[in-house]
Amino acid sequence: KRHKFWESQPVGQFKDLGDTSLPEGPIEPPTPLPEVKQEPYNLPSQYEWVTCDMDSKEMCDEVYNLLTANYVEDDENMFRFNYTKEFLQWALRPPGYYRSWHIGVRVKSSKKLVAFITGVPARIRVRETVVNMAEINFLCVHKKLRSKRLAPVMIKEVTRRVHLENIWQAAYTAGVVLPTPITTCQYWHRSLNPKKLIDVGFSRLGARMTMSRTIKLYKLPDQTATAGFRKMEPHDVPAVTRLLRNYLKQFIVSPDFDENDVEHWLLPKENVVDSFLVESPETHEITDFCSFYTLPSSILGCQNYSTLKAAYSYYNVSTRTPLNQLMNDALIMAKRKDFDVFNALDVMHNETFLKELKFGPGDGKLHYYLYNYRTRHMLRPSELGLVLL
Ligand SMILES: COc1cccc(CC(=N)NC(=O)c2cccnc2OC2CCNCC2)c1
């Protein structure tokens, strides 16, 4: 399948895959800032660019409504991501964010928001090199405007605005194969509310399984098992930052989080992100950490339910508590918070708990990409320490 647009971009090309003579690192050098295109790319004449100020309630509502009706669906078009407004405000306003990287496209006549793409700044380490990157996300074109080639010009425009801030690399994921993934992850699901998951068609009753047997199979205790397991609090930020930085060192690609980043991305925020840690009752040392973010999905075409409440595994660190026990406590907390399913990718050490804690494989893959940065080889998912929203 020809990738007309991507073959023109500084990304690893399929034809270069075997070529080990190509060094790891930037594919193209930075452009001198005065030479970066100063004016926005041209849109088809009936459309105009709009910078989406997520602090504005009206703008946030418009973005939410566009995504709720037009964003990513599963392969069988039974579910569509339903990011909440508070989640979008959290995801798009991390330390050092640029409002100009929250880009919308309006119809000039009706002023209707019909497309969206975003970037947020992130320091990402690749082996020993920390690179200032943009994390690109929420690329969405209204269903009625698909295959009008809007996506390429939106990608070029967000790239131009990122270049204006002297940033030359980016990280993004997609459910489709583009030139060229740095790794391809399998996603897994752990049922928390199997009856609802079967009712809405997310899961199927196993062969030779009754509903009551299935409910019993996925039943979880009411109480967590780990002594010292508790919700993360603001005063934990320095210790959690140390724990997480030390743990992420072992992966080839991972965020280079500082205390400001940890405060933003990992302090609990209701209906957005939950995080827990283990504080040793004897020494009061923080020895383990687990977290998950809240990303509901709309259930398309179902009478009884309209929303699937899903938790997505975020960053987890185990140095004293066995990872399986730590993650089982995370499942117990997710169940207590009325989540229907707990999702995870096979990144970092997740493989160990996926099998043990009754996760089932999903029916799709998530591919990770770097823009303008070549890695020597493709990574195994277990070498990746980066979770994007
Ligand atoms: C259950 O509702 C869905 C609604 C839309 C798509 C999918 C399947 C899917 N594409 N899932 C994932 O991409 C996925 C599965 C497990 C963990 N993280 C994931 O994606 C995250 C990270 C990338 N941006 C979307 C959220 C499921």
The ligand as a Gaussian input file, in Angstrom:
#p B3LYP/6-31G(d) Opt

LIG

0 1
 C      -13.157000      -0.223000      23.833000
 O      -13.361000       0.940000      23.076000
 C      -12.483000       1.172000      22.052000
 C      -12.685000       2.371000      21.357000
 C      -11.825000       2.674000      20.296000
 C      -10.774000       1.814000      19.935000
 C      -10.580000       0.644000      20.671000
 C       -9.469000      -0.304000      20.317000
 C       -8.153000       0.423000      20.459000
 N       -7.666000       1.014000      19.454000
 N       -7.542000       0.396000      21.702000
 C       -6.330000       1.014000      21.908000
 O       -5.769000       1.702000      21.074000
 C       -5.711000       0.788000      23.236000
 C       -5.803000      -0.446000      23.862000
 C       -5.154000      -0.628000      25.089000
 C       -4.433000       0.428000      25.666000
 N       -4.367000       1.642000      25.054000
 C       -4.999000       1.834000      23.875000
 O       -4.933000       3.055000      23.262000
 C       -4.663000       4.169000      24.110000
 C       -3.311000       4.743000      23.701000
 C       -3.384000       5.367000      22.312000
 N       -4.461000       6.349000      22.230000
 C       -5.777000       5.769000      22.540000
 C       -5.795000       5.176000      23.941000
 C      -11.421000       0.319000      21.729000

